[in-house]
Amino acid sequence: MSLSGQTQFYGVIYAPKSVVRLSDQGKFLGSYVGSQITLDKNAVMRFDSALLGK
């Protein structure tokens, strides 16, 4: 999976054997289960603590 440009993704990705790549100003807010994540340039990833259910 690849997010680039000014793409914003909010959600959960469950892909245990996949690689996620965020580049440029891509933003990811949520949770990710996978083999690897790569952040390039100004990409941002934030875990959404609301997913913990506390």
PQR file with spaces between the fields and no chain letter, atoms N, CA, C, O and H, PARSE charges and radii, in Angstrom:
ATOM       1  N    MET     1       0.851   -1.169    0.000 -0.4000 1.5000
ATOM       2  CA   MET     1       0.000    0.000    0.000 -0.0000 2.0000
ATOM       3  C    MET     1       0.891    1.225    0.000  0.5500 1.7000
ATOM       4  O    MET     1       1.913    1.252    0.687 -0.5500 1.4000
ATOM       5  N    SER     2       0.525    2.210   -0.743 -0.4000 1.5000
ATOM       6  CA   SER     2       1.327    3.428   -0.838 -0.0000 2.0000
ATOM       7  C    SER     2       0.425    4.648   -0.747  0.5500 1.7000
ATOM       8  O    SER     2      -0.586    4.736   -1.444 -0.5500 1.4000
ATOM       9  H    SER     2      -0.305    2.188   -1.301  0.4000 1.0000
ATOM      10  N    LEU     3       0.795    5.591    0.120 -0.4000 1.5000
ATOM      11  CA   LEU     3       0.096    6.873    0.226 -0.0000 2.0000
ATOM      12  C    LEU     3       1.100    7.961   -0.092  0.5500 1.7000
ATOM      13  O    LEU     3       2.184    7.990    0.491 -0.5500 1.4000
ATOM      14  H    LEU     3       1.616    5.519    0.686  0.4000 1.0000
ATOM      15  N    SER     4       0.763    8.852   -1.001 -0.4000 1.5000
ATOM      16  CA   SER     4       1.709    9.904   -1.367 -0.0000 2.0000
ATOM      17  C    SER     4       0.959   11.205   -1.605  0.5500 1.7000
ATOM      18  O    SER     4      -0.270   11.256   -1.552 -0.5500 1.4000
ATOM      19  H    SER     4      -0.118    8.828   -1.475  0.4000 1.0000
ATOM      20  N    GLY     5       1.722   12.246   -1.866 -0.4000 1.5000
ATOM      21  CA   GLY     5       1.122   13.560   -2.062 -0.0000 2.0000
ATOM      22  C    GLY     5       0.577   14.059   -0.744  0.5500 1.7000
ATOM      23  O    GLY     5       1.232   13.924    0.290 -0.5500 1.4000
ATOM      24  H    GLY     5       2.720   12.204   -1.909  0.4000 1.0000
ATOM      25  N    GLN     6      -0.603   14.629   -0.765 -0.4000 1.5000
ATOM      26  CA   GLN     6      -1.228   15.132    0.457 -0.0000 2.0000
ATOM      27  C    GLN     6      -2.367   14.222    0.898  0.5500 1.7000
ATOM      28  O    GLN     6      -3.348   14.685    1.480 -0.5500 1.4000
ATOM      29  H    GLN     6      -1.135   14.739   -1.604  0.4000 1.0000
ATOM      30  N    THR     7      -2.236   12.936    0.620 -0.4000 1.5000
ATOM      31  CA   THR     7      -3.236   11.946    0.977 -0.0000 2.0000
ATOM      32  C    THR     7      -3.373   11.837    2.487  0.5500 1.7000
ATOM      33  O    THR     7      -2.373   11.853    3.204 -0.5500 1.4000
ATOM      34  H    THR     7      -1.439   12.560    0.147  0.4000 1.0000
ATOM      35  N    GLN     8      -4.599   11.725    2.973 -0.4000 1.5000
ATOM      36  CA   GLN     8      -4.854   11.493    4.386 -0.0000 2.0000
ATOM      37  C    GLN     8      -5.671   10.224    4.520  0.5500 1.7000
ATOM      38  O    GLN     8      -6.696   10.065    3.858 -0.5500 1.4000
ATOM      39  H    GLN     8      -5.411   11.712    2.391  0.4000 1.0000
ATOM      40  N    PHE     9      -5.213    9.308    5.386 -0.4000 1.5000
ATOM      41  CA   PHE     9      -5.913    8.047    5.620 -0.0000 2.0000
ATOM      42  C    PHE     9      -6.232    7.939    7.094  0.5500 1.7000
ATOM      43  O    PHE     9      -5.350    8.099    7.937 -0.5500 1.4000
ATOM      44  H    PHE     9      -4.380    9.437    5.924  0.4000 1.0000
ATOM      45  N    TYR    10      -7.490    7.667    7.412 -0.4000 1.5000
ATOM      46  CA   TYR    10      -7.926    7.457    8.781 -0.0000 2.0000
ATOM      47  C    TYR    10      -8.553    6.073    8.840  0.5500 1.7000
ATOM      48  O    TYR    10      -9.559    5.825    8.175 -0.5500 1.4000
ATOM      49  H    TYR    10      -8.207    7.538    6.727  0.4000 1.0000
ATOM      50  N    GLY    11      -7.977    5.168    9.625 -0.4000 1.5000
ATOM      51  CA   GLY    11      -8.555    3.843    9.714 -0.0000 2.0000
ATOM      52  C    GLY    11      -7.567    2.810   10.201  0.5500 1.7000
ATOM      53  O    GLY    11      -6.536    3.131   10.792 -0.5500 1.4000
ATOM      54  H    GLY    11      -7.160    5.370   10.165  0.4000 1.0000
ATOM      55  N    VAL    12      -7.905    1.569    9.938 -0.4000 1.5000
ATOM      56  CA   VAL    12      -7.099    0.431   10.372 -0.0000 2.0000
ATOM      57  C    VAL    12      -6.711   -0.383    9.153  0.5500 1.7000
ATOM      58  O    VAL    12      -7.547   -0.677    8.299 -0.5500 1.4000
ATOM      59  H    VAL    12      -8.742    1.308    9.457  0.4000 1.0000
ATOM      60  N    ILE    13      -5.445   -0.743    9.076 -0.4000 1.5000
ATOM      61  CA   ILE    13      -4.959   -1.622    8.004 -0.0000 2.0000
ATOM      62  C    ILE    13      -4.534   -2.928    8.650  0.5500 1.7000
ATOM      63  O    ILE    13      -3.706   -2.933    9.561 -0.5500 1.4000
ATOM      64  H    ILE    13      -4.766   -0.504    9.769  0.4000 1.0000
ATOM      65  N    TYR    14      -5.095   -4.034    8.184 -0.4000 1.5000
ATOM      66  CA   TYR    14      -4.671   -5.359    8.640 -0.0000 2.0000
ATOM      67  C    TYR    14      -4.184   -6.111    7.417  0.5500 1.7000
ATOM      68  O    TYR    14      -4.980   -6.631    6.635 -0.5500 1.4000
ATOM      69  H    TYR    14      -5.768   -4.030    7.444  0.4000 1.0000
ATOM      70  N    ALA    15      -2.887   -6.165    7.260 -0.4000 1.5000
ATOM      71  CA   ALA    15      -2.266   -6.840    6.119 -0.0000 2.0000
ATOM      72  C    ALA    15      -0.908   -7.363    6.588  0.5500 1.7000
ATOM      73  O    ALA    15       0.122   -6.769    6.268 -0.5500 1.4000
ATOM      74  H    ALA    15      -2.240   -5.743    7.895  0.4000 1.0000
ATOM      75  N    PRO    16      -0.891   -8.471    7.345 -0.5600 1.5000
ATOM      76  CA   PRO    16       0.307   -8.935    8.039  0.2800 2.0000
ATOM      77  C    PRO    16       1.547   -9.149    7.172  0.5500 1.7000
ATOM      78  O    PRO    16       2.665   -9.110    7.687 -0.5500 1.4000
ATOM      79  N    LYS    17       1.376   -9.369    5.895 -0.4000 1.5000
ATOM      80  CA   LYS    17       2.535   -9.634    5.027 -0.0000 2.0000
ATOM      81  C    LYS    17       2.855   -8.469    4.101  0.5500 1.7000
ATOM      82  O    LYS    17       3.639   -8.620    3.163 -0.5500 1.4000
ATOM      83  H    LYS    17       0.468   -9.401    5.477  0.4000 1.0000
ATOM      84  N    SER    18       2.257   -7.310    4.354 -0.4000 1.5000
ATOM      85  CA   SER    18       2.414   -6.191    3.433 -0.0000 2.0000
ATOM      86  C    SER    18       3.390   -5.144    3.943  0.5500 1.7000
ATOM      87  O    SER    18       3.778   -5.134    5.111 -0.5500 1.4000
ATOM      88  H    SER    18       1.620   -7.187    5.116  0.4000 1.0000
ATOM      89  N    VAL    19       3.770   -4.273    3.032 -0.4000 1.5000
ATOM      90  CA   VAL    19       4.597   -3.110    3.334 -0.0000 2.0000
ATOM      91  C    VAL    19       3.753   -1.880    3.029  0.5500 1.7000
ATOM      92  O    VAL    19       3.126   -1.798    1.973 -0.5500 1.4000
ATOM      93  H    VAL    19       3.455   -4.281    2.083  0.4000 1.0000
ATOM      94  N    VAL    20       3.737   -0.926    3.952 -0.4000 1.5000
ATOM      95  CA   VAL    20       3.036    0.342    3.739 -0.0000 2.0000
ATOM      96  C    VAL    20       4.087    1.426    3.573  0.5500 1.7000
ATOM      97  O    VAL    20       5.040    1.499    4.350 -0.5500 1.4000
ATOM      98  H    VAL    20       4.246   -0.992    4.810  0.4000 1.0000
ATOM      99  N    ARG    21       3.916    2.263    2.568 -0.4000 1.5000
ATOM     100  CA   ARG    21       4.866    3.349    2.327 -0.0000 2.0000
ATOM     101  C    ARG    21       4.109    4.666    2.312  0.5500 1.7000
ATOM     102  O    ARG    21       3.150    4.841    1.561 -0.5500 1.4000
ATOM     103  H    ARG    21       3.143    2.204    1.937  0.4000 1.0000
ATOM     104  N    LEU    22       4.559    5.595    3.162 -0.4000 1.5000
ATOM     105  CA   LEU    22       4.015    6.948    3.191 -0.0000 2.0000
ATOM     106  C    LEU    22       5.087    7.882    2.679  0.5500 1.7000
ATOM     107  O    LEU    22       6.225    7.837    3.146 -0.5500 1.4000
ATOM     108  H    LEU    22       5.338    5.453    3.772  0.4000 1.0000
ATOM     109  N    SER    23       4.739    8.727    1.728 -0.4000 1.5000
ATOM     110  CA   SER    23       5.740    9.644    1.186 -0.0000 2.0000
ATOM     111  C    SER    23       5.142   11.030    0.996  0.5500 1.7000
ATOM     112  O    SER    23       3.933   11.226    1.125 -0.5500 1.4000
ATOM     113  H    SER    23       3.814    8.763    1.349  0.4000 1.0000
ATOM     114  N    ASP    24       6.002   11.979    0.690 -0.4000 1.5000
ATOM     115  CA   ASP    24       5.633   13.386    0.530 -0.0000 2.0000
ATOM     116  C    ASP    24       4.971   13.875    1.813  0.5500 1.7000
ATOM     117  O    ASP    24       5.599   13.842    2.871 -0.5500 1.4000
ATOM     118  H    ASP    24       6.984   11.820    0.585  0.4000 1.0000
ATOM     119  N    GLN    25       3.726   14.326    1.747 -0.4000 1.5000
ATOM     120  CA   GLN    25       3.036   14.826    2.934 -0.0000 2.0000
ATOM     121  C    GLN    25       1.883   13.916    3.318  0.5500 1.7000
ATOM     122  O    GLN    25       0.896   14.376    3.892 -0.5500 1.4000
ATOM     123  H    GLN    25       3.216   14.352    0.887  0.4000 1.0000
ATOM     124  N    GLY    26       1.995   12.632    3.007 -0.4000 1.5000
ATOM     125  CA   GLY    26       0.960   11.671    3.363 -0.0000 2.0000
ATOM     126  C    GLY    26       0.774   11.592    4.866  0.5500 1.7000
ATOM     127  O    GLY    26       1.745   11.662    5.619 -0.5500 1.4000
ATOM     128  H    GLY    26       2.796   12.258    2.540  0.4000 1.0000
ATOM     129  N    LYS    27      -0.485   11.445    5.314 -0.4000 1.5000
ATOM     130  CA   LYS    27      -0.784   11.352    6.738 -0.0000 2.0000
ATOM     131  C    LYS    27      -1.601   10.093    6.993  0.5500 1.7000
ATOM     132  O    LYS    27      -2.549    9.792    6.267 -0.5500 1.4000
ATOM     133  H    LYS    27      -1.274   11.388    4.702  0.4000 1.0000
ATOM     134  N    PHE    28      -1.219    9.366    8.036 -0.4000 1.5000
ATOM     135  CA   PHE    28      -1.893    8.139    8.419 -0.0000 2.0000
ATOM     136  C    PHE    28      -2.261    8.254    9.889  0.5500 1.7000
ATOM     137  O    PHE    28      -1.382    8.447   10.729 -0.5500 1.4000
ATOM     138  H    PHE    28      -0.450    9.611    8.625  0.4000 1.0000
ATOM     139  N    LEU    29      -3.545    8.141   10.215 -0.4000 1.5000
ATOM     140  CA   LEU    29      -4.007    8.167   11.593 -0.0000 2.0000
ATOM     141  C    LEU    29      -4.825    6.912   11.821  0.5500 1.7000
ATOM     142  O    LEU    29      -5.879    6.731   11.212 -0.5500 1.4000
ATOM     143  H    LEU    29      -4.259    7.985    9.533  0.4000 1.0000
ATOM     144  N    GLY    30      -4.343    6.052   12.691 -0.4000 1.5000
ATOM     145  CA   GLY    30      -5.068    4.819   12.950 -0.0000 2.0000
ATOM     146  C    GLY    30      -4.155    3.755   13.498  0.5500 1.7000
ATOM     147  O    GLY    30      -3.324    4.010   14.371 -0.5500 1.4000
ATOM     148  H    GLY    30      -3.486    6.199   13.185  0.4000 1.0000
ATOM     149  N    SER    31      -4.319    2.556   12.975 -0.4000 1.5000
ATOM     150  CA   SER    31      -3.550    1.410   13.438 -0.0000 2.0000
ATOM     151  C    SER    31      -3.141    0.576   12.229  0.5500 1.7000
ATOM     152  O    SER    31      -3.831    0.549   11.210 -0.5500 1.4000
ATOM     153  H    SER    31      -4.993    2.349   12.266  0.4000 1.0000
ATOM     154  N    TYR    32      -2.007   -0.102   12.365 -0.4000 1.5000
ATOM     155  CA   TYR    32      -1.459   -0.861   11.249 -0.0000 2.0000
ATOM     156  C    TYR    32      -0.881   -2.186   11.742  0.5500 1.7000
ATOM     157  O    TYR    32      -0.116   -2.211   12.706 -0.5500 1.4000
ATOM     158  H    TYR    32      -1.446   -0.080   13.193  0.4000 1.0000
ATOM     159  N    VAL    33      -1.240   -3.269   11.092 -0.4000 1.5000
ATOM     160  CA   VAL    33      -0.620   -4.575   11.326 -0.0000 2.0000
ATOM     161  C    VAL    33      -0.040   -4.997    9.989  0.5500 1.7000
ATOM     162  O    VAL    33      -0.779   -5.198    9.025 -0.5500 1.4000
ATOM     163  H    VAL    33      -1.861   -3.248   10.309  0.4000 1.0000
ATOM     164  N    GLY    34       1.270   -5.132    9.926 -0.4000 1.5000
ATOM     165  CA   GLY    34       1.925   -5.502    8.680 -0.0000 2.0000
ATOM     166  C    GLY    34       3.376   -5.829    8.925  0.5500 1.7000
ATOM     167  O    GLY    34       3.837   -5.831   10.067 -0.5500 1.4000
ATOM     168  H    GLY    34       1.869   -4.969   10.710  0.4000 1.0000
ATOM     169  N    SER    35       4.094   -6.105    7.860 -0.4000 1.5000
ATOM     170  CA   SER    35       5.491   -6.508    8.016 -0.0000 2.0000
ATOM     171  C    SER    35       6.439   -5.319    8.140  0.5500 1.7000
ATOM     172  O    SER    35       7.500   -5.434    8.754 -0.5500 1.4000
ATOM     173  H    SER    35       3.720   -6.104    6.933  0.4000 1.0000
ATOM     174  N    GLN    36       6.062   -4.172    7.558 -0.4000 1.5000
ATOM     175  CA   GLN    36       6.980   -3.025    7.550 -0.0000 2.0000
ATOM     176  C    GLN    36       6.227   -1.760    7.170  0.5500 1.7000
ATOM     177  O    GLN    36       5.257   -1.804    6.414 -0.5500 1.4000
ATOM     178  H    GLN    36       5.201   -4.078    7.060  0.4000 1.0000
ATOM     179  N    ILE    37       6.686   -0.632    7.704 -0.4000 1.5000
ATOM     180  CA   ILE    37       6.163    0.663    7.282 -0.0000 2.0000
ATOM     181  C    ILE    37       7.355    1.571    7.006  0.5500 1.7000
ATOM     182  O    ILE    37       8.326    1.581    7.762 -0.5500 1.4000
ATOM     183  H    ILE    37       7.474   -0.597    8.318  0.4000 1.0000
ATOM     184  N    THR    38       7.274    2.325    5.930 -0.4000 1.5000
ATOM     185  CA   THR    38       8.343    3.239    5.535 -0.0000 2.0000
ATOM     186  C    THR    38       7.776    4.643    5.441  0.5500 1.7000
ATOM     187  O    THR    38       6.768    4.869    4.771 -0.5500 1.4000
ATOM     188  H    THR    38       6.485    2.317    5.316  0.4000 1.0000
ATOM     189  N    LEU    39       8.427    5.591    6.116 -0.4000 1.5000
ATOM     190  CA   LEU    39       8.025    6.989    6.056 -0.0000 2.0000
ATOM     191  C    LEU    39       9.106    7.776    5.336  0.5500 1.7000
ATOM     192  O    LEU    39      10.266    7.756    5.748 -0.5500 1.4000
ATOM     193  H    LEU    39       9.246    5.408    6.660  0.4000 1.0000
ATOM     194  N    ASP    40       8.741    8.468    4.267 -0.4000 1.5000
ATOM     195  CA   ASP    40       9.685    9.283    3.503 -0.0000 2.0000
ATOM     196  C    ASP    40       9.320   10.756    3.637  0.5500 1.7000
ATOM     197  O    ASP    40       8.160   11.107    3.855 -0.5500 1.4000
ATOM     198  H    ASP    40       7.799    8.484    3.932  0.4000 1.0000
ATOM     199  N    LYS    41      10.316   11.597    3.507 -0.4000 1.5000
ATOM     200  CA   LYS    41      10.137   13.052    3.475 -0.0000 2.0000
ATOM     201  C    LYS    41       9.336   13.551    4.662  0.5500 1.7000
ATOM     202  O    LYS    41       9.765   13.361    5.800 -0.5500 1.4000
ATOM     203  H    LYS    41      11.258   11.312    3.330  0.4000 1.0000
ATOM     204  N    ASN    42       8.189   14.182    4.447 -0.4000 1.5000
ATOM     205  CA   ASN    42       7.392   14.794    5.506 -0.0000 2.0000
ATOM     206  C    ASN    42       6.181   13.960    5.905  0.5500 1.7000
ATOM     207  O    ASN    42       5.223   14.495    6.463 -0.5500 1.4000
ATOM     208  H    ASN    42       7.840   14.337    3.522  0.4000 1.0000
ATOM     209  N    ALA    43       6.210   12.677    5.633 -0.4000 1.5000
ATOM     210  CA   ALA    43       5.081   11.807    5.961 -0.0000 2.0000
ATOM     211  C    ALA    43       4.908   11.718    7.477  0.5500 1.7000
ATOM     212  O    ALA    43       5.870   11.826    8.237 -0.5500 1.4000
ATOM     213  H    ALA    43       6.989   12.243    5.180  0.4000 1.0000
ATOM     214  N    VAL    44       3.654   11.518    7.897 -0.4000 1.5000
ATOM     215  CA   VAL    44       3.329   11.473    9.317 -0.0000 2.0000
ATOM     216  C    VAL    44       2.457   10.255    9.600  0.5500 1.7000
ATOM     217  O    VAL    44       1.517    9.970    8.858 -0.5500 1.4000
ATOM     218  H    VAL    44       2.872   11.431    7.279  0.4000 1.0000
ATOM     219  N    MET    45       2.776    9.533   10.686 -0.4000 1.5000
ATOM     220  CA   MET    45       1.926    8.434   11.145 -0.0000 2.0000
ATOM     221  C    MET    45       1.652    8.649   12.618  0.5500 1.7000
ATOM     222  O    MET    45       2.566    8.881   13.408 -0.5500 1.4000
ATOM     223  H    MET    45       3.540    9.764   11.289  0.4000 1.0000
ATOM     224  N    ARG    46       0.374    8.568   12.978 -0.4000 1.5000
ATOM     225  CA   ARG    46      -0.018    8.725   14.375 -0.0000 2.0000
ATOM     226  C    ARG    46      -0.952    7.593   14.756  0.5500 1.7000
ATOM     227  O    ARG    46      -1.873    7.257   14.012 -0.5500 1.4000
ATOM     228  H    ARG    46      -0.369    8.379   12.336  0.4000 1.0000
ATOM     229  N    PHE    47      -0.710    7.005   15.921 -0.4000 1.5000
ATOM     230  CA   PHE    47      -1.573    5.957   16.439 -0.0000 2.0000
ATOM     231  C    PHE    47      -2.780    6.602   17.088  0.5500 1.7000
ATOM     232  O    PHE    47      -2.641    7.556   17.854 -0.5500 1.4000
ATOM     233  H    PHE    47       0.038    7.277   16.526  0.4000 1.0000
ATOM     234  N    ASP    48      -3.956    6.093   16.792 -0.4000 1.5000
ATOM     235  CA   ASP    48      -5.176    6.601   17.388 -0.0000 2.0000
ATOM     236  C    ASP    48      -5.456    5.824   18.671  0.5500 1.7000
ATOM     237  O    ASP    48      -5.911    4.681   18.617 -0.5500 1.4000
ATOM     238  H    ASP    48      -4.070    5.318   16.170  0.4000 1.0000
ATOM     239  N    SER    49      -5.191    6.431   19.818 -0.4000 1.5000
ATOM     240  CA   SER    49      -5.335    5.743   21.102 -0.0000 2.0000
ATOM     241  C    SER    49      -6.791    5.355   21.394  0.5500 1.7000
ATOM     242  O    SER    49      -7.029    4.515   22.262 -0.5500 1.4000
ATOM     243  H    SER    49      -4.821    7.359   19.862  0.4000 1.0000
ATOM     244  N    ALA    50      -7.754    5.932   20.705 -0.4000 1.5000
ATOM     245  CA   ALA    50      -9.142    5.543   20.876 -0.0000 2.0000
ATOM     246  C    ALA    50      -9.366    4.094   20.457  0.5500 1.7000
ATOM     247  O    ALA    50     -10.346    3.474   20.870 -0.5500 1.4000
ATOM     248  H    ALA    50      -7.561    6.614   20.000  0.4000 1.0000
ATOM     249  N    LEU    51      -8.472    3.553   19.647 -0.4000 1.5000
ATOM     250  CA   LEU    51      -8.576    2.163   19.211 -0.0000 2.0000
ATOM     251  C    LEU    51      -8.256    1.180   20.333  0.5500 1.7000
ATOM     252  O    LEU    51      -8.536   -0.011   20.200 -0.5500 1.4000
ATOM     253  H    LEU    51      -7.675    4.056   19.312  0.4000 1.0000
ATOM     254  N    LEU    52      -7.677    1.653   21.432 -0.4000 1.5000
ATOM     255  CA   LEU    52      -7.362    0.782   22.561 -0.0000 2.0000
ATOM     256  C    LEU    52      -8.615    0.394   23.336  0.5500 1.7000
ATOM     257  O    LEU    52      -8.601   -0.590   24.076 -0.5500 1.4000
ATOM     258  H    LEU    52      -7.449    2.621   21.540  0.4000 1.0000
ATOM     259  N    GLY    53      -9.683    1.141   23.179 -0.4000 1.5000
ATOM     260  CA   GLY    53     -10.936    0.808   23.836 -0.0000 2.0000
ATOM     261  C    GLY    53     -10.944    1.071   25.326  0.5500 1.7000
ATOM     262  O    GLY    53     -11.754    0.479   26.039 -0.5500 1.4000
ATOM     263  H    GLY    53      -9.694    1.940   22.578  0.4000 1.0000
ATOM     264  N    LYS    54     -10.081    1.930   25.821 -0.4000 1.5000
ATOM     265  CA   LYS    54     -10.051    2.224   27.259 -0.0000 2.0000
ATOM     266  C    LYS    54     -10.988    3.345   27.611  0.5500 1.7000
ATOM     267  O    LYS    54     -11.088    3.722   28.778 -0.5500 1.4000
ATOM     268  H    LYS    54      -9.424    2.411   25.242  0.4000 1.0000
